[in-house]
Amino acid sequence: MSSDALPPVGLSTEELQRRLTALYRADEAIGQSPDLGALLRALVQVAAEMLGADKSAILVWDERTERLTCAAAIGFKPETVARVSLRLGEGVAGRVAASGATIAVNDAAADPRTDTTITEAESIRSFIHVPIKIGNRIYGVFNVSYTTRHDIPADDIRLFEALALRAAGAIARARLVEQLQAQEARYRQLMENANDLIFAVDTEGLFTYINRRVETVLGYTPQELLGKSIESLVTPNSLPAVREHLRRGLADPTYRPSYELELIRKDGTLAYVEVSSATLMEGGRVVGRHGIARDITERVRLEQEIARRQAELSASRQRQTELRDYIALTTRAVEEERRRIARELHDDTAQALVAISRRLDAVSDLISRSPEQAATRLAEAQDLLDQTLTSLRRFSRDLRPAILDDLGLVPALEWLMSELGREPHGKLVTRCEVLGEPRRLPPEVELGLFRIAQEAVQNVRRHSEATAATLTLHFGPTETYLEITDNGRGFLTSEMRAESGIHLGLAGMQERAQLLGGTYTVQSTPGQGTTVSVSVPY
């Protein structure tokens, strides 16, 4: 208690005790009042008790309206309280507010400064008005009033002024607290309504605060995440980054990184955020991290979609290039095959037909002169005709084997491998294996698989120098699997030239497999042979 608030000397013991008790109650009321309104109500109660007054009020200066209005009162009628509205210099209270000096009136009826409308309505005979100053500015006027005439001693005035002084300090503190609370409320409202996710974690990475934005970003309420670890929200891909940034941030208070995280929503879907964080300090001590996380899910998804579309476009362009190359290679292969057929027809069939024609001419000349020689030449022509017919049938089988249409894929592949084993040059052991339950496939599938096998067999015949070759046909539950393996010289697929015959064959096989909706692979190593694999779904 300050010396200004000490009770005056010369008072009776009972009066001294009463006033000391009132001052202690004033200190207690000031200390326990939760807000400014409660503080003002406590002060008028204490003032009335401390000075033995019948009424007490605090008038506050409103800078907006430039009026003194009643903020707290005890003993006054409600209608009187509502009616109080004074300008500076108006009435006794207005004079006190304007001058900053205390005015005590012993006889209100006789004092010309008195507003009789209030004193008569409230039966006030005596009163004291004391200014409440905060710094150099008037906050308001403190009043105590008596309904009986009262010769107000100077000691009571000093005591009341001391109380007003204490009240000013308490009011200043209460106003500061209210301002801080208002700022905190505005700041909290700003954080709660922010478009970004605002959060704070302790040194263990447990959430101590998170705003409502988390509901739209992740689907959790703030209450569900308080006390939970930030690690529970991140994917395994982002977990190392979270741990590293928390570790570095706790070790270095100046560490302020920006980074992206992949988070798991409550419904299990993924969200992407861009995080900026800083060290959280209290009393010079690191207590955690706080930061802002901006939802960039739509941006990331757009970037992913753009990347996917670009990959598809690139694949499409690559596909177009491959198709152009394949068409060019196929065109060359067709022309080469036509030249081969024309050459064989010319060298084989045409020559044979010429020979037959000459023998028939000879028969015509000899039939009358030497029937025996004519018969011999006719037999020779018959042999040449049989050979030519066999050759033509072989051409026909190579172009489109009838066995494929008549008996199906399995017999056609068995025939293909048997023909490979009967090659006149070299010793080549062949084997054809059929696994699963054989079945007829759609004609286009059987033809496609046969052509792939035919091309693989041609590669074995022409390029592999193999001594053994195996064809495996597996009828699985969901797909048909074809594999042709040889133990030949093999090759490096990465070094295959586009214009080579092997490359043409491989490209053709791949194209046929893709047209059937299947997959195609070729595995080859120099000196270890080649395996061609194709799988086609049902």
SVG drawing of the C-alpha trace seen along z (x, -y; Angstrom):
<svg xmlns="http://www.w3.org/2000/svg" viewBox="-36 -29 66 127">
<polyline fill="none" stroke="black" stroke-width="0.4" points="0.0,0.0 1.4,-3.4 1.9,-6.2 -0.7,-8.3 -3.4,-5.7 -2.6,-5.6 -5.6,-6.6 -5.2,-9.9 -3.9,-10.1 -6.4,-11.0 -9.2,-8.7 -10.8,-6.4 -9.6,-2.8 -12.8,-1.5 -12.8,-4.1 -9.1,-3.3 -9.8,0.4 -12.7,-0.2 -10.7,-2.2 -7.7,0.1 -10.0,3.0 -11.6,1.1 -8.1,0.4 -7.2,4.0 -10.5,4.9 -9.7,2.4 -6.3,4.1 -8.0,7.5 -10.8,6.3 -8.3,4.7 -6.2,7.9 -9.2,10.3 -11.2,8.4 -11.2,10.4 -11.9,7.5 -12.4,3.8 -16.1,3.8 -15.7,6.0 -12.9,3.7 -15.1,0.6 -18.0,2.3 -15.6,3.4 -14.1,-0.1 -17.5,-1.8 -18.4,0.8 -15.0,0.3 -15.3,-3.5 -18.8,-3.6 -17.7,-1.3 -14.3,-2.9 -15.8,-6.5 -19.1,-5.5 -21.0,-6.9 -24.5,-6.0 -23.7,-6.0 -20.7,-5.8 -20.2,-6.1 -17.4,-6.2 -18.0,-8.4 -15.8,-7.6 -14.8,-10.0 -15.9,-8.8 -13.6,-10.3 -15.9,-9.2 -19.0,-11.1 -17.0,-13.6 -19.2,-12.9 -18.9,-11.6 -21.1,-8.6 -21.7,-6.3 -19.7,-3.1 -20.3,-1.7 -22.6,-2.8 -23.9,-1.6 -26.9,-3.1 -28.1,-5.2 -31.4,-4.6 -31.1,-3.0 -32.8,-5.9 -30.4,-8.4 -27.4,-6.3 -28.8,-6.2 -29.4,-10.0 -25.9,-11.0 -24.2,-12.4 -22.0,-15.5 -19.7,-17.5 -16.4,-18.8 -17.1,-21.7 -20.8,-20.8 -21.9,-20.3 -19.5,-19.5 -18.3,-16.3 -17.6,-18.0 -15.7,-20.7 -13.5,-18.1 -12.9,-16.3 -11.9,-19.6 -9.7,-20.9 -8.3,-17.7 -9.0,-19.0 -11.1,-17.4 -14.3,-19.1 -16.1,-18.3 -19.5,-19.8 -20.9,-19.7 -24.3,-21.2 -25.5,-20.3 -28.6,-22.4 -26.7,-25.6 -23.9,-25.1 -24.7,-26.8 -22.5,-24.4 -24.7,-21.4 -27.0,-19.8 -30.2,-19.7 -32.0,-17.4 -29.7,-14.6 -29.2,-15.6 -32.9,-16.0 -33.8,-12.8 -31.3,-10.9 -31.7,-12.9 -28.0,-13.7 -26.9,-16.3 -23.1,-16.0 -20.6,-14.5 -17.0,-14.3 -15.8,-14.2 -12.2,-13.1 -10.5,-12.9 -9.1,-9.6 -6.0,-10.3 -4.0,-7.9 -0.8,-9.6 -1.6,-13.1 -5.1,-12.3 -8.4,-12.2 -9.9,-8.8 -13.0,-9.8 -14.5,-11.0 -14.8,-9.0 -17.8,-10.0 -19.1,-9.2 -22.4,-10.8 -24.2,-11.1 -28.0,-11.4 -27.4,-13.3 -25.5,-16.5 -21.9,-15.7 -19.0,-18.0 -16.4,-16.2 -13.0,-16.2 -9.8,-16.8 -8.6,-13.4 -11.5,-11.7 -10.7,-13.7 -7.0,-12.6 -8.1,-9.0 -10.5,-9.1 -7.8,-10.7 -5.4,-7.9 -8.1,-5.3 -8.6,-7.1 -4.9,-7.0 -4.8,-3.3 -7.9,-2.9 -6.1,-4.7 -3.2,-2.3 -5.6,0.7 -7.7,-0.7 -4.7,-1.3 -3.6,2.3 -7.1,3.7 -7.3,1.6 -3.9,2.9 -5.1,6.5 -8.3,5.9 -6.3,4.5 -4.0,7.4 -6.9,9.8 -8.6,8.0 -5.4,8.2 -5.0,11.9 -8.6,12.5 -8.1,10.7 -4.8,12.6 -6.5,15.9 -9.4,15.1 -7.0,14.2 -5.2,17.6 -8.5,19.5 -9.9,18.0 -6.6,18.1 -6.6,19.8 -3.4,21.6 -2.8,24.2 -1.1,22.7 0.4,25.0 2.8,25.3 4.6,28.4 6.7,28.9 10.3,30.3 8.9,33.8 7.0,32.9 3.6,33.1 0.9,30.6 0.3,27.8 -1.8,25.7 -3.4,26.1 -6.1,23.9 -9.4,24.9 -8.1,25.0 -6.9,28.5 -10.5,29.6 -10.6,28.7 -7.0,29.7 -6.9,33.1 -10.4,33.8 -9.4,33.7 -10.7,31.3 -8.0,29.4 -9.0,31.3 -8.3,34.6 -4.7,33.6 -3.7,31.8 -1.1,33.9 -0.6,36.1 2.8,36.4 3.2,34.6 4.8,37.8 1.4,39.5 0.2,37.3 3.1,37.7 3.8,40.4 7.0,42.5 8.4,40.4 8.2,37.2 9.1,38.7 12.9,38.2 12.3,34.5 10.1,33.8 12.6,35.4 15.5,33.5 13.9,30.1 12.7,30.5 16.2,31.6 17.9,28.7 15.3,26.2 15.7,27.2 19.5,27.0 19.5,23.7 16.9,21.0 17.7,19.1 16.8,22.1 13.8,21.1 13.3,23.6 10.7,23.9 9.9,27.4 7.1,29.6 5.4,32.5 3.1,35.3 0.4,35.8 -2.2,38.5 -5.8,37.3 -8.3,38.8 -9.9,40.6 -6.6,42.1 -6.0,39.9 -3.0,37.7 -2.6,34.0 0.5,31.9 1.5,28.8 4.3,26.2 5.7,25.6 7.5,22.5 8.5,22.9 10.5,21.1 11.7,21.7 9.2,21.2 10.9,19.4 9.7,18.8 11.8,17.0 14.9,17.3 14.4,21.1 13.5,23.2 10.1,24.9 9.2,26.1 8.5,25.0 5.6,23.2 4.8,22.5 2.4,22.1 1.5,24.9 -0.1,23.9 -2.3,26.5 -0.7,27.1 -2.6,30.4 -4.3,29.0 -1.0,27.6 0.8,30.9 -2.0,32.8 -2.0,30.5 1.8,30.8 1.4,34.6 -1.3,34.6 0.8,32.4 3.8,34.8 1.5,37.7 0.1,36.1 3.6,35.1 4.7,38.7 1.7,40.0 2.5,37.4 6.1,38.5 5.1,42.2 2.6,41.4 5.3,39.6 7.7,42.5 5.0,44.9 4.4,42.9 8.1,43.0 8.2,46.7 5.2,47.2 6.8,45.2 10.0,47.2 8.0,50.5 6.0,49.5 9.2,48.6 10.9,51.9 7.7,53.9 7.6,52.3 11.2,53.2 10.5,56.7 7.5,57.2 9.5,56.0 12.4,58.3 10.0,61.2 8.5,60.4 11.9,60.4 12.7,63.7 9.5,65.3 10.0,63.9 13.6,65.2 12.6,68.6 9.8,68.8 12.2,67.8 15.1,70.0 13.0,72.9 9.5,73.1 10.0,71.1 13.2,73.1 11.4,76.3 8.5,75.4 10.9,74.5 12.6,77.9 9.2,79.6 8.3,77.7 11.4,78.8 11.0,82.4 7.4,82.3 8.8,80.8 11.2,83.6 8.5,86.2 6.5,84.7 9.5,85.2 10.3,88.7 6.9,90.2 6.7,91.3 10.4,92.1 11.3,93.6 8.5,94.4 10.9,95.7 12.9,92.4 9.7,90.5 8.5,92.4 11.7,91.7 11.5,88.0 7.8,88.1 8.8,89.7 11.5,87.0 8.9,84.3 6.6,86.0 9.3,86.0 10.0,82.3 6.3,81.6 6.1,83.4 9.1,81.4 7.5,78.2 4.2,79.1 6.1,79.8 7.9,76.5 4.6,74.6 3.0,76.4 6.0,75.3 5.5,71.8 1.8,72.0 2.6,73.4 5.1,70.6 2.6,68.0 -0.4,69.4 -0.2,73.0 -3.6,74.8 -2.9,76.7 -3.4,73.5 -6.9,73.1 -7.8,76.8 -6.4,78.0 -5.5,75.0 -2.5,73.4 -0.9,76.4 -0.6,78.6 0.7,75.7 3.4,74.9 4.4,78.6 4.7,78.7 6.7,75.5 9.2,76.9 9.4,80.2 10.1,78.4 12.9,76.5 14.4,79.9 14.4,81.2 16.6,78.4 19.1,80.0 22.1,78.0 23.3,78.4 22.1,80.5 19.4,78.7 17.5,80.5 14.0,79.1 11.3,79.7 7.7,78.4 6.0,78.4 2.4,77.7 1.3,77.0 -2.1,76.5 -5.4,77.5 -5.1,76.8 -8.0,74.8 -8.8,73.1 -8.3,69.3 -9.8,66.6 -8.5,66.8 -6.7,63.5 -4.9,64.6 -3.9,67.9 -2.6,66.3 -0.7,63.6 0.9,66.1 1.8,68.3 3.4,65.4 5.4,64.5 6.6,68.1 7.3,68.2 9.5,65.1 11.3,66.4 12.0,69.7 13.2,67.8 15.7,65.9 16.9,69.2 17.3,70.6 19.1,67.6 21.1,66.0 21.4,68.0 23.8,70.9 22.0,72.8 22.1,76.6 18.9,76.8 15.6,74.9 12.5,75.2 9.0,73.8 6.7,73.8 3.0,73.0 1.3,72.6 -2.5,72.2 -2.9,70.5 -6.0,69.5 -6.0,65.9 -3.5,65.8 -1.7,67.8 2.1,67.8 4.5,68.5 8.2,68.9 10.9,69.8 14.4,70.5 17.6,71.3 21.2,71.9 22.7,69.9 25.2,67.1 22.9,64.5 23.3,60.7 23.1,57.4 19.7,56.0 21.0,52.5 23.3,52.6 20.8,53.9 20.8,51.8 17.4,50.6 18.1,51.9 19.2,55.4 17.0,58.4 17.0,59.4 15.7,55.9 13.0,56.1 11.9,59.4 11.9,58.3 10.0,55.1 7.4,57.2 6.9,59.6 6.5,56.7 4.0,55.0 1.9,58.2 2.0,58.8 0.7,55.2 -2.0,55.6 -3.2,58.6 -3.2,56.6 -0.3,58.7 3.3,58.2 6.5,59.1 10.0,59.5 13.3,60.6 16.3,61.7 19.6,62.4 23.2,62.5 26.2,63.1 27.2,66.7 24.2,67.7 21.3,67.8 18.0,66.0 14.6,66.2 11.5,64.6 8.4,64.5 4.9,63.4 1.8,63.4 -1.7,62.7 -4.7,62.3 -7.9,64.2"/>
</svg>
